[in-house]
Amino acid sequence: MPQFTGSDYIPSLDQKRLTGQLKRIYNVMIDGEYRSLREIATLAEAPEASVSANLRNLRKEQFGSYTVNKRRRGEPKNGLFEYQLLKRVVAERQESFSFS
């Protein structure tokens, strides 16, 4: 089970919702395609701010230490970024956290 933290986090109120949201975002992104926050939010049925926070979470050790790439999309001056989640390669150790 992922271990969320934060001053406003109350496990009995937030754990199930946040875990479900994180799993939906992971399932959208595990194909390795680049997507904008809006595209991810639409597919995962989650707010864009939550998508951004969960992409950061996926980089953390307790959430799997995934690589999340970020690059500009289109004209550099438009400020639109897109994100890619890379599958982890686990060698000679048991994965401590998995969404499968």
Backbone atoms as SQL, in Angstrom:
CREATE TABLE atoms (id INTEGER PRIMARY KEY, chain TEXT, resi INTEGER, resn TEXT, atom TEXT, x REAL, y REAL, z REAL);
INSERT INTO atoms VALUES
  (1, 'A', 1, 'MET', 'N', 0.836, -1.187, 0.000),
  (2, 'A', 1, 'MET', 'CA', 0.000, 0.000, 0.000),
  (3, 'A', 1, 'MET', 'C', 0.881, 1.251, 0.000),
  (4, 'A', 2, 'PRO', 'N', 0.612, 2.204, -0.871),
  (5, 'A', 2, 'PRO', 'CA', 1.404, 3.435, -0.849),
  (6, 'A', 2, 'PRO', 'C', 1.199, 4.190, 0.458),
  (7, 'A', 3, 'GLN', 'N', 2.229, 4.854, 0.918),
  (8, 'A', 3, 'GLN', 'CA', 2.177, 5.613, 2.161),
  (9, 'A', 3, 'GLN', 'C', 2.231, 7.105, 1.855),
  (10, 'A', 4, 'PHE', 'N', 1.080, 7.728, 1.823),
  (11, 'A', 4, 'PHE', 'CA', 0.997, 9.165, 1.579),
  (12, 'A', 4, 'PHE', 'C', 1.324, 9.905, 2.866),
  (13, 'A', 5, 'THR', 'N', 1.748, 11.149, 2.729),
  (14, 'A', 5, 'THR', 'CA', 2.059, 11.986, 3.881),
  (15, 'A', 5, 'THR', 'C', 1.555, 13.394, 3.617),
  (16, 'A', 6, 'GLY', 'N', 1.644, 14.225, 4.602),
  (17, 'A', 6, 'GLY', 'CA', 1.272, 15.629, 4.454),
  (18, 'A', 6, 'GLY', 'C', 0.470, 16.104, 5.646),
  (19, 'A', 7, 'SER', 'N', 0.501, 17.399, 5.887),
  (20, 'A', 7, 'SER', 'CA', -0.169, 17.956, 7.060),
  (21, 'A', 7, 'SER', 'C', -1.689, 17.804, 6.989),
  (22, 'A', 8, 'ASP', 'N', -2.253, 17.753, 5.800),
  (23, 'A', 8, 'ASP', 'CA', -3.705, 17.620, 5.651),
  (24, 'A', 8, 'ASP', 'C', -4.159, 16.186, 5.430),
  (25, 'A', 9, 'TYR', 'N', -3.221, 15.262, 5.353),
  (26, 'A', 9, 'TYR', 'CA', -3.540, 13.873, 5.054),
  (27, 'A', 9, 'TYR', 'C', -4.095, 13.158, 6.278),
  (28, 'A', 10, 'ILE', 'N', -5.285, 12.577, 6.126),
  (29, 'A', 10, 'ILE', 'CA', -5.917, 11.768, 7.175),
  (30, 'A', 10, 'ILE', 'C', -6.189, 10.402, 6.548),
  (31, 'A', 11, 'PRO', 'N', -5.443, 9.373, 6.952),
  (32, 'A', 11, 'PRO', 'CA', -5.556, 8.062, 6.305),
  (33, 'A', 11, 'PRO', 'C', -6.985, 7.544, 6.161),
  (34, 'A', 12, 'SER', 'N', -7.782, 7.655, 7.201),
  (35, 'A', 12, 'SER', 'CA', -9.144, 7.120, 7.129),
  (36, 'A', 12, 'SER', 'C', -10.011, 7.848, 6.108),
  (37, 'A', 13, 'LEU', 'N', -9.684, 9.082, 5.803),
  (38, 'A', 13, 'LEU', 'CA', -10.448, 9.867, 4.834),
  (39, 'A', 13, 'LEU', 'C', -9.832, 9.867, 3.437),
  (40, 'A', 14, 'ASP', 'N', -8.508, 9.742, 3.353),
  (41, 'A', 14, 'ASP', 'CA', -7.807, 9.989, 2.097),
  (42, 'A', 14, 'ASP', 'C', -7.143, 8.785, 1.442),
  (43, 'A', 15, 'GLN', 'N', -6.780, 7.759, 2.213),
  (44, 'A', 15, 'GLN', 'CA', -5.982, 6.645, 1.685),
  (45, 'A', 15, 'GLN', 'C', -6.626, 5.986, 0.463),
  (46, 'A', 16, 'LYS', 'N', -7.864, 5.587, 0.564),
  (47, 'A', 16, 'LYS', 'CA', -8.523, 4.870, -0.519),
  (48, 'A', 16, 'LYS', 'C', -8.630, 5.737, -1.776),
  (49, 'A', 17, 'ARG', 'N', -9.035, 7.003, -1.603),
  (50, 'A', 17, 'ARG', 'CA', -9.184, 7.916, -2.736),
  (51, 'A', 17, 'ARG', 'C', -7.843, 8.169, -3.418),
  (52, 'A', 18, 'LEU', 'N', -6.816, 8.468, -2.633),
  (53, 'A', 18, 'LEU', 'CA', -5.503, 8.781, -3.213),
  (54, 'A', 18, 'LEU', 'C', -4.863, 7.558, -3.869),
  (55, 'A', 19, 'THR', 'N', -5.030, 6.402, -3.261),
  (56, 'A', 19, 'THR', 'CA', -4.481, 5.177, -3.849),
  (57, 'A', 19, 'THR', 'C', -5.158, 4.885, -5.187),
  (58, 'A', 20, 'GLY', 'N', -6.476, 5.013, -5.236),
  (59, 'A', 20, 'GLY', 'CA', -7.199, 4.788, -6.486),
  (60, 'A', 20, 'GLY', 'C', -6.788, 5.763, -7.573),
  (61, 'A', 21, 'GLN', 'N', -6.637, 7.012, -7.192),
  (62, 'A', 21, 'GLN', 'CA', -6.211, 8.047, -8.138),
  (63, 'A', 21, 'GLN', 'C', -4.814, 7.753, -8.677),
  (64, 'A', 22, 'LEU', 'N', -3.903, 7.388, -7.786),
  (65, 'A', 22, 'LEU', 'CA', -2.536, 7.074, -8.193),
  (66, 'A', 22, 'LEU', 'C', -2.506, 5.875, -9.137),
  (67, 'A', 23, 'LYS', 'N', -3.288, 4.853, -8.851),
  (68, 'A', 23, 'LYS', 'CA', -3.347, 3.670, -9.715),
  (69, 'A', 23, 'LYS', 'C', -3.896, 4.021, -11.099),
  (70, 'A', 24, 'ARG', 'N', -4.919, 4.873, -11.154),
  (71, 'A', 24, 'ARG', 'CA', -5.473, 5.263, -12.467),
  (72, 'A', 24, 'ARG', 'C', -4.439, 6.028, -13.291),
  (73, 'A', 25, 'ILE', 'N', -3.711, 6.925, -12.649),
  (74, 'A', 25, 'ILE', 'CA', -2.676, 7.697, -13.345),
  (75, 'A', 25, 'ILE', 'C', -1.566, 6.766, -13.827),
  (76, 'A', 26, 'TYR', 'N', -1.138, 5.869, -12.969),
  (77, 'A', 26, 'TYR', 'CA', -0.123, 4.879, -13.345),
  (78, 'A', 26, 'TYR', 'C', -0.598, 4.061, -14.548),
  (79, 'A', 27, 'ASN', 'N', -1.822, 3.578, -14.509),
  (80, 'A', 27, 'ASN', 'CA', -2.345, 2.747, -15.604),
  (81, 'A', 27, 'ASN', 'C', -2.434, 3.505, -16.916),
  (82, 'A', 28, 'VAL', 'N', -2.717, 4.781, -16.864),
  (83, 'A', 28, 'VAL', 'CA', -2.732, 5.607, -18.071),
  (84, 'A', 28, 'VAL', 'C', -1.320, 5.759, -18.625),
  (85, 'A', 29, 'MET', 'N', -0.344, 5.945, -17.747),
  (86, 'A', 29, 'MET', 'CA', 0.999, 6.329, -18.169),
  (87, 'A', 29, 'MET', 'C', 1.966, 5.177, -18.409),
  (88, 'A', 30, 'ILE', 'N', 1.666, 3.976, -17.965),
  (89, 'A', 30, 'ILE', 'CA', 2.642, 2.886, -18.028),
  (90, 'A', 30, 'ILE', 'C', 2.960, 2.454, -19.453),
  (91, 'A', 31, 'ASP', 'N', 2.193, 2.925, -20.431),
  (92, 'A', 31, 'ASP', 'CA', 2.489, 2.568, -21.824),
  (93, 'A', 31, 'ASP', 'C', 3.684, 3.335, -22.389),
  (94, 'A', 32, 'GLY', 'N', 4.216, 4.298, -21.616),
  (95, 'A', 32, 'GLY', 'CA', 5.416, 5.019, -22.042),
  (96, 'A', 32, 'GLY', 'C', 5.174, 6.162, -23.009),
  (97, 'A', 33, 'GLU', 'N', 3.929, 6.473, -23.285),
  (98, 'A', 33, 'GLU', 'CA', 3.605, 7.584, -24.191),
  (99, 'A', 33, 'GLU', 'C', 3.722, 8.918, -23.453),
  (100, 'A', 34, 'TYR', 'N', 4.082, 9.968, -24.192),
  (101, 'A', 34, 'TYR', 'CA', 4.090, 11.314, -23.637),
  (102, 'A', 34, 'TYR', 'C', 2.672, 11.869, -23.672),
  (103, 'A', 35, 'ARG', 'N', 2.261, 12.518, -22.568),
  (104, 'A', 35, 'ARG', 'CA', 0.948, 13.140, -22.483),
  (105, 'A', 35, 'ARG', 'C', 1.045, 14.424, -21.658),
  (106, 'A', 36, 'SER', 'N', 0.176, 15.376, -21.965),
  (107, 'A', 36, 'SER', 'CA', 0.081, 16.590, -21.157),
  (108, 'A', 36, 'SER', 'C', -0.686, 16.285, -19.879),
  (109, 'A', 37, 'LEU', 'N', -0.595, 17.186, -18.903),
  (110, 'A', 37, 'LEU', 'CA', -1.361, 17.008, -17.670),
  (111, 'A', 37, 'LEU', 'C', -2.854, 16.911, -17.960),
  (112, 'A', 38, 'ARG', 'N', -3.337, 17.718, -18.878),
  (113, 'A', 38, 'ARG', 'CA', -4.766, 17.689, -19.223),
  (114, 'A', 38, 'ARG', 'C', -5.162, 16.346, -19.822),
  (115, 'A', 39, 'GLU', 'N', -4.326, 15.808, -20.699),
  (116, 'A', 39, 'GLU', 'CA', -4.629, 14.505, -21.302),
  (117, 'A', 39, 'GLU', 'C', -4.650, 13.399, -20.240),
  (118, 'A', 40, 'ILE', 'N', -3.677, 13.428, -19.351),
  (119, 'A', 40, 'ILE', 'CA', -3.629, 12.429, -18.277),
  (120, 'A', 40, 'ILE', 'C', -4.853, 12.579, -17.379),
  (121, 'A', 41, 'ALA', 'N', -5.171, 13.816, -17.013),
  (122, 'A', 41, 'ALA', 'CA', -6.311, 14.084, -16.136),
  (123, 'A', 41, 'ALA', 'C', -7.611, 13.569, -16.744),
  (124, 'A', 42, 'THR', 'N', -7.785, 13.774, -18.031),
  (125, 'A', 42, 'THR', 'CA', -8.996, 13.308, -18.699),
  (126, 'A', 42, 'THR', 'C', -9.074, 11.789, -18.683),
  (127, 'A', 43, 'LEU', 'N', -7.988, 11.138, -19.049),
  (128, 'A', 43, 'LEU', 'CA', -7.981, 9.671, -19.109),
  (129, 'A', 43, 'LEU', 'C', -8.072, 9.019, -17.729),
  (130, 'A', 44, 'ALA', 'N', -7.472, 9.646, -16.722),
  (131, 'A', 44, 'ALA', 'CA', -7.448, 9.075, -15.376),
  (132, 'A', 44, 'ALA', 'C', -8.619, 9.566, -14.519),
  (133, 'A', 45, 'GLU', 'N', -9.398, 10.465, -15.066),
  (134, 'A', 45, 'GLU', 'CA', -10.524, 11.052, -14.323),
  (135, 'A', 45, 'GLU', 'C', -10.055, 11.609, -12.985),
  (136, 'A', 46, 'ALA', 'N', -9.070, 12.507, -13.076),
  (137, 'A', 46, 'ALA', 'CA', -8.482, 13.125, -11.889),
  (138, 'A', 46, 'ALA', 'C', -8.175, 14.592, -12.209),
  (139, 'A', 47, 'PRO', 'N', -8.169, 15.462, -11.202),
  (140, 'A', 47, 'PRO', 'CA', -7.802, 16.861, -11.428),
  (141, 'A', 47, 'PRO', 'C', -6.348, 16.992, -11.885),
  (142, 'A', 48, 'GLU', 'N', -6.066, 18.001, -12.709),
  (143, 'A', 48, 'GLU', 'CA', -4.708, 18.212, -13.204),
  (144, 'A', 48, 'GLU', 'C', -3.710, 18.391, -12.062),
  (145, 'A', 49, 'ALA', 'N', -4.087, 19.113, -11.011),
  (146, 'A', 49, 'ALA', 'CA', -3.177, 19.311, -9.876),
  (147, 'A', 49, 'ALA', 'C', -2.830, 17.970, -9.217),
  (148, 'A', 50, 'SER', 'N', -3.806, 17.072, -9.138),
  (149, 'A', 50, 'SER', 'CA', -3.556, 15.750, -8.560),
  (150, 'A', 50, 'SER', 'C', -2.657, 14.916, -9.462),
  (151, 'A', 51, 'VAL', 'N', -2.829, 15.062, -10.767),
  (152, 'A', 51, 'VAL', 'CA', -1.959, 14.353, -11.709),
  (153, 'A', 51, 'VAL', 'C', -0.524, 14.808, -11.512),
  (154, 'A', 52, 'SER', 'N', -0.316, 16.105, -11.442),
  (155, 'A', 52, 'SER', 'CA', 1.026, 16.647, -11.248),
  (156, 'A', 52, 'SER', 'C', 1.643, 16.134, -9.947),
  (157, 'A', 53, 'ALA', 'N', 0.876, 16.167, -8.869),
  (158, 'A', 53, 'ALA', 'CA', 1.377, 15.683, -7.573),
  (159, 'A', 53, 'ALA', 'C', 1.706, 14.195, -7.632),
  (160, 'A', 54, 'ASN', 'N', 0.866, 13.422, -8.293),
  (161, 'A', 54, 'ASN', 'CA', 1.108, 11.977, -8.345),
  (162, 'A', 54, 'ASN', 'C', 2.250, 11.603, -9.275),
  (163, 'A', 55, 'LEU', 'N', 2.505, 12.385, -10.301),
  (164, 'A', 55, 'LEU', 'CA', 3.700, 12.137, -11.112),
  (165, 'A', 55, 'LEU', 'C', 4.943, 12.348, -10.252),
  (166, 'A', 56, 'ARG', 'N', 4.913, 13.362, -9.387),
  (167, 'A', 56, 'ARG', 'CA', 6.027, 13.566, -8.453),
  (168, 'A', 56, 'ARG', 'C', 6.111, 12.396, -7.477),
  (169, 'A', 57, 'ASN', 'N', 4.946, 11.929, -6.990),
  (170, 'A', 57, 'ASN', 'CA', 4.947, 10.783, -6.076),
  (171, 'A', 57, 'ASN', 'C', 5.593, 9.558, -6.711),
  (172, 'A', 58, 'LEU', 'N', 5.303, 9.306, -7.979),
  (173, 'A', 58, 'LEU', 'CA', 5.837, 8.119, -8.644),
  (174, 'A', 58, 'LEU', 'C', 7.356, 8.130, -8.712),
  (175, 'A', 59, 'ARG', 'N', 7.965, 9.293, -8.593),
  (176, 'A', 59, 'ARG', 'CA', 9.427, 9.391, -8.573),
  (177, 'A', 59, 'ARG', 'C', 10.011, 8.980, -7.213),
  (178, 'A', 60, 'LYS', 'N', 9.197, 9.038, -6.171),
  (179, 'A', 60, 'LYS', 'CA', 9.667, 8.759, -4.812),
  (180, 'A', 60, 'LYS', 'C', 9.852, 7.266, -4.574),
  (181, 'A', 61, 'GLU', 'N', 10.798, 6.953, -3.704),
  (182, 'A', 61, 'GLU', 'CA', 11.106, 5.554, -3.410),
  (183, 'A', 61, 'GLU', 'C', 9.885, 4.785, -2.912),
  (184, 'A', 62, 'GLN', 'N', 9.094, 5.368, -2.017),
  (185, 'A', 62, 'GLN', 'CA', 7.952, 4.648, -1.449),
  (186, 'A', 62, 'GLN', 'C', 6.837, 4.401, -2.470),
  (187, 'A', 63, 'PHE', 'N', 6.925, 5.040, -3.631),
  (188, 'A', 63, 'PHE', 'CA', 5.947, 4.831, -4.693),
  (189, 'A', 63, 'PHE', 'C', 6.550, 4.147, -5.909),
  (190, 'A', 64, 'GLY', 'N', 7.766, 3.634, -5.786),
  (191, 'A', 64, 'GLY', 'CA', 8.348, 2.836, -6.846),
  (192, 'A', 64, 'GLY', 'C', 9.577, 3.376, -7.527),
  (193, 'A', 65, 'SER', 'N', 9.969, 4.608, -7.248),
  (194, 'A', 65, 'SER', 'CA', 11.171, 5.204, -7.862),
  (195, 'A', 65, 'SER', 'C', 11.125, 5.156, -9.391),
  (196, 'A', 66, 'TYR', 'N', 9.982, 5.452, -9.953),
  (197, 'A', 66, 'TYR', 'CA', 9.851, 5.452, -11.412),
  (198, 'A', 66, 'TYR', 'C', 10.549, 6.674, -11.997),
  (199, 'A', 67, 'THR', 'N', 10.963, 6.554, -13.235),
  (200, 'A', 67, 'THR', 'CA', 11.484, 7.689, -13.975),
  (201, 'A', 67, 'THR', 'C', 10.307, 8.354, -14.673),
  (202, 'A', 68, 'VAL', 'N', 10.145, 9.648, -14.424),
  (203, 'A', 68, 'VAL', 'CA', 9.103, 10.431, -15.091),
  (204, 'A', 68, 'VAL', 'C', 9.820, 11.519, -15.875),
  (205, 'A', 69, 'ASN', 'N', 9.765, 11.410, -17.185),
  (206, 'A', 69, 'ASN', 'CA', 10.401, 12.398, -18.053),
  (207, 'A', 69, 'ASN', 'C', 9.428, 13.534, -18.330),
  (208, 'A', 70, 'LYS', 'N', 9.994, 14.713, -18.558),
  (209, 'A', 70, 'LYS', 'CA', 9.209, 15.911, -18.847),
  (210, 'A', 70, 'LYS', 'C', 9.880, 16.632, -20.015),
  (211, 'A', 71, 'ARG', 'N', 9.064, 17.077, -20.975),
  (212, 'A', 71, 'ARG', 'CA', 9.619, 17.854, -22.086),
  (213, 'A', 71, 'ARG', 'C', 8.571, 18.860, -22.564),
  (214, 'A', 72, 'ARG', 'N', 9.062, 19.885, -23.229),
  (215, 'A', 72, 'ARG', 'CA', 8.155, 20.881, -23.811),
  (216, 'A', 72, 'ARG', 'C', 7.449, 20.295, -25.028),
  (217, 'A', 73, 'ARG', 'N', 6.204, 20.711, -25.204),
  (218, 'A', 73, 'ARG', 'CA', 5.447, 20.297, -26.386),
  (219, 'A', 73, 'ARG', 'C', 5.178, 21.549, -27.226),
  (220, 'A', 74, 'GLY', 'N', 5.454, 21.440, -28.508),
  (221, 'A', 74, 'GLY', 'CA', 5.160, 22.553, -29.413),
  (222, 'A', 74, 'GLY', 'C', 6.134, 23.698, -29.261),
  (223, 'A', 75, 'GLU', 'N', 5.627, 24.884, -29.497),
  (224, 'A', 75, 'GLU', 'CA', 6.432, 26.098, -29.427),
  (225, 'A', 75, 'GLU', 'C', 6.975, 26.297, -28.011),
  (226, 'A', 76, 'PRO', 'N', 8.269, 26.597, -27.890),
  (227, 'A', 76, 'PRO', 'CA', 8.855, 26.779, -26.561),
  (228, 'A', 76, 'PRO', 'C', 8.156, 27.862, -25.735),
  (229, 'A', 77, 'LYS', 'N', 7.614, 28.873, -26.393),
  (230, 'A', 77, 'LYS', 'CA', 7.011, 29.985, -25.654),
  (231, 'A', 77, 'LYS', 'C', 5.607, 29.681, -25.125),
  (232, 'A', 78, 'ASN', 'N', 5.016, 28.548, -25.525),
  (233, 'A', 78, 'ASN', 'CA', 3.645, 28.278, -25.072),
  (234, 'A', 78, 'ASN', 'C', 3.583, 27.690, -23.663),
  (235, 'A', 79, 'GLY', 'N', 4.691, 27.185, -23.138),
  (236, 'A', 79, 'GLY', 'CA', 4.734, 26.694, -21.767),
  (237, 'A', 79, 'GLY', 'C', 4.016, 25.387, -21.514),
  (238, 'A', 80, 'LEU', 'N', 3.693, 24.636, -22.566),
  (239, 'A', 80, 'LEU', 'CA', 3.016, 23.354, -22.387),
  (240, 'A', 80, 'LEU', 'C', 4.056, 22.244, -22.287),
  (241, 'A', 81, 'PHE', 'N', 3.920, 21.421, -21.258),
  (242, 'A', 81, 'PHE', 'CA', 4.820, 20.301, -21.050),
  (243, 'A', 81, 'PHE', 'C', 4.057, 18.998, -21.168),
  (244, 'A', 82, 'GLU', 'N', 4.798, 17.954, -21.470),
  (245, 'A', 82, 'GLU', 'CA', 4.218, 16.618, -21.500),
  (246, 'A', 82, 'GLU', 'C', 5.129, 15.686, -20.714),
  (247, 'A', 83, 'TYR', 'N', 4.535, 14.586, -20.253),
  (248, 'A', 83, 'TYR', 'CA', 5.204, 13.692, -19.314),
  (249, 'A', 83, 'TYR', 'C', 5.162, 12.256, -19.816),
  (250, 'A', 84, 'GLN', 'N', 6.184, 11.510, -19.437),
  (251, 'A', 84, 'GLN', 'CA', 6.306, 10.105, -19.816),
  (252, 'A', 84, 'GLN', 'C', 6.754, 9.319, -18.591),
  (253, 'A', 85, 'LEU', 'N', 6.078, 8.201, -18.325),
  (254, 'A', 85, 'LEU', 'CA', 6.461, 7.302, -17.246),
  (255, 'A', 85, 'LEU', 'C', 7.183, 6.113, -17.863),
  (256, 'A', 86, 'LEU', 'N', 8.379, 5.812, -17.367),
  (257, 'A', 86, 'LEU', 'CA', 9.136, 4.684, -17.873),
  (258, 'A', 86, 'LEU', 'C', 8.950, 3.477, -16.970),
  (259, 'A', 87, 'LYS', 'N', 8.836, 2.308, -17.582),
  (260, 'A', 87, 'LYS', 'CA', 8.758, 1.072, -16.807),
  (261, 'A', 87, 'LYS', 'C', 10.066, 0.878, -16.078),
  (262, 'A', 88, 'ARG', 'N', 9.966, 0.293, -14.893),
  (263, 'A', 88, 'ARG', 'CA', 11.166, 0.025, -14.100),
  (264, 'A', 88, 'ARG', 'C', 11.735, -1.319, -14.490),
  (265, 'A', 89, 'VAL', 'N', 13.035, -1.399, -14.451),
  (266, 'A', 89, 'VAL', 'CA', 13.718, -2.671, -14.650),
  (267, 'A', 89, 'VAL', 'C', 14.220, -3.100, -13.278),
  (268, 'A', 90, 'VAL', 'N', 13.736, -4.233, -12.811),
  (269, 'A', 90, 'VAL', 'CA', 14.102, -4.727, -11.490),
  (270, 'A', 90, 'VAL', 'C', 14.979, -5.955, -11.666),
  (271, 'A', 91, 'ALA', 'N', 16.200, -5.872, -11.169),
  (272, 'A', 91, 'ALA', 'CA', 17.136, -6.986, -11.301),
  (273, 'A', 91, 'ALA', 'C', 17.547, -7.490, -9.930),
  (274, 'A', 92, 'GLU', 'N', 17.405, -8.799, -9.740),
  (275, 'A', 92, 'GLU', 'CA', 17.886, -9.471, -8.539),
  (276, 'A', 92, 'GLU', 'C', 17.338, -8.905, -7.231),
  (277, 'A', 93, 'ARG', 'N', 16.130, -8.336, -7.266),
  (278, 'A', 93, 'ARG', 'CA', 15.499, -7.931, -6.010),
  (279, 'A', 93, 'ARG', 'C', 13.994, -7.901, -6.225),
  (280, 'A', 94, 'GLN', 'N', 13.291, -8.036, -5.166),
  (281, 'A', 94, 'GLN', 'CA', 11.838, -8.018, -5.222),
  (282, 'A', 94, 'GLN', 'C', 11.376, -6.571, -5.265),
  (283, 'A', 95, 'GLU', 'N', 10.439, -6.275, -6.143),
  (284, 'A', 95, 'GLU', 'CA', 9.889, -4.933, -6.228),
  (285, 'A', 95, 'GLU', 'C', 9.108, -4.657, -4.941),
  (286, 'A', 96, 'SER', 'N', 9.410, -3.531, -4.296),
  (287, 'A', 96, 'SER', 'CA', 8.781, -3.222, -3.016),
  (288, 'A', 96, 'SER', 'C', 7.397, -2.621, -3.180),
  (289, 'A', 97, 'PHE', 'N', 7.094, -2.102, -4.358),
  (290, 'A', 97, 'PHE', 'CA', 5.804, -1.478, -4.575),
  (291, 'A', 97, 'PHE', 'C', 5.400, -1.721, -6.016),
  (292, 'A', 98, 'SER', 'N', 4.186, -2.127, -6.228),
  (293, 'A', 98, 'SER', 'CA', 3.725, -2.426, -7.590),
  (294, 'A', 98, 'SER', 'C', 2.261, -2.070, -7.732),
  (295, 'A', 99, 'PHE', 'N', 1.873, -1.659, -8.920),
  (296, 'A', 99, 'PHE', 'CA', 0.489, -1.346, -9.231),
  (297, 'A', 99, 'PHE', 'C', -0.202, -2.462, -9.985),
  (298, 'A', 100, 'SER', 'N', 0.526, -3.504, -10.328),
  (299, 'A', 100, 'SER', 'CA', -0.064, -4.567, -11.146),
  (300, 'A', 100, 'SER', 'C', -0.934, -5.485, -10.345);
